[in-house]
Amino acid sequence: MEIAVVGTSDFTLGFQLAGINRLYNSDDIEESAEHLKDLLNDKSVGIVVVNSELLTKLPERLRLRLSNSITPTVLGIGTEEDNTLRESIRKAIGVDLWK
């Protein structure tokens, strides 16, 4: 299973330096949404990392689909506090580790 990263080139740069090859750079919300839809249907991807700022700008229906996805697991990462990672872990193992 691969890791894919979706976000601006500034966001994906650190992941590229860490050796992740599946990078989808875009400043356009519609283009990023298309990348995410494609990744949801790609069986070779196990984790999708998304800029949490981008996640908040996506259409509600796609955000819901991303948050309910088990494989691939979608993680929102960013500078502001986000509960996406917390909820993903809680759904995966059934326990809230932050309590």
C-alpha positions as CSV (number, residue, x, y, z in Angstrom):
1,M,0.0,0.0,0.0
2,E,1.2,3.4,-0.9
3,I,0.9,6.9,0.7
4,A,-0.4,9.7,-1.5
5,V,-0.3,13.4,-0.6
6,V,-2.6,16.1,-2.0
7,G,-2.0,19.8,-1.5
8,T,0.0,22.8,-2.6
9,S,3.6,22.4,-3.6
10,D,4.7,23.9,-0.3
11,F,2.6,21.3,1.6
12,T,3.9,18.3,-0.4
13,L,7.5,19.3,-0.4
14,G,8.3,17.8,3.1
15,F,6.6,14.5,2.1
16,Q,8.7,14.5,-1.1
17,L,11.9,15.0,0.9
18,A,10.8,12.0,3.1
19,G,10.6,9.8,0.0
20,I,6.9,9.8,-0.9
21,N,6.4,9.7,-4.6
22,R,2.6,10.0,-5.1
23,L,2.3,13.7,-4.8
24,Y,-0.6,15.7,-6.3
25,N,0.2,19.4,-6.3
26,S,-2.6,21.9,-7.0
27,D,-3.8,25.3,-5.8
28,D,-7.2,24.7,-7.5
29,I,-10.0,23.2,-5.4
30,E,-11.7,21.4,-8.4
31,E,-8.4,19.8,-9.5
32,S,-7.6,18.7,-6.0
33,A,-11.1,17.3,-5.6
34,E,-10.6,15.2,-8.8
35,H,-7.3,13.9,-7.5
36,L,-9.0,12.9,-4.2
37,K,-11.9,11.1,-6.0
38,D,-9.4,9.2,-8.1
39,L,-7.4,8.2,-5.0
40,L,-10.5,6.9,-3.3
41,N,-10.9,4.4,-6.1
42,D,-7.2,3.4,-6.3
43,K,-6.7,0.1,-4.5
44,S,-2.9,0.6,-4.3
45,V,-3.3,3.6,-2.0
46,G,-3.6,3.0,1.8
47,I,-3.2,6.5,3.2
48,V,-4.1,9.8,1.7
49,V,-2.6,12.9,3.4
50,V,-4.4,16.1,2.6
51,N,-3.8,19.7,3.7
52,S,-6.5,20.4,6.3
53,E,-7.1,23.8,4.9
54,L,-7.9,22.2,1.5
55,L,-10.2,19.8,3.2
56,T,-12.4,22.6,4.6
57,K,-12.8,24.1,1.1
58,L,-14.0,20.8,-0.5
59,P,-17.7,20.2,-1.2
60,E,-19.6,18.8,1.8
61,R,-20.4,15.5,0.0
62,L,-16.8,14.8,-0.9
63,R,-15.6,15.7,2.6
64,L,-18.1,13.2,4.1
65,R,-17.0,10.5,1.6
66,L,-13.3,11.2,2.6
67,S,-14.0,11.1,6.3
68,N,-16.0,7.8,6.0
69,S,-13.3,6.1,3.9
70,I,-11.5,3.2,5.6
71,T,-9.3,2.2,2.8
72,P,-7.7,4.5,1.9
73,T,-7.6,6.3,5.2
74,V,-7.7,10.1,4.7
75,L,-5.7,12.2,7.1
76,G,-6.0,16.0,7.2
77,I,-2.8,17.6,8.4
78,G,-2.1,21.3,8.8
79,T,-1.2,24.2,11.1
80,E,-4.6,24.7,12.7
81,E,-6.1,22.2,15.1
82,D,-7.9,19.4,13.2
83,N,-9.7,16.4,14.6
84,T,-9.5,14.4,11.3
85,L,-6.5,12.3,12.6
86,R,-8.2,11.8,15.9
87,E,-11.4,10.6,14.3
88,S,-9.6,8.3,11.9
89,I,-7.7,6.6,14.7
90,R,-10.9,6.3,16.8
91,K,-12.7,4.7,13.8
92,A,-9.8,2.3,13.1
93,I,-9.3,0.9,16.6
94,G,-12.5,1.9,18.3
95,V,-10.8,3.9,21.1
96,D,-10.3,7.6,21.5
97,L,-6.6,7.8,22.4
98,W,-6.8,11.5,23.4
99,K,-9.0,10.7,26.5
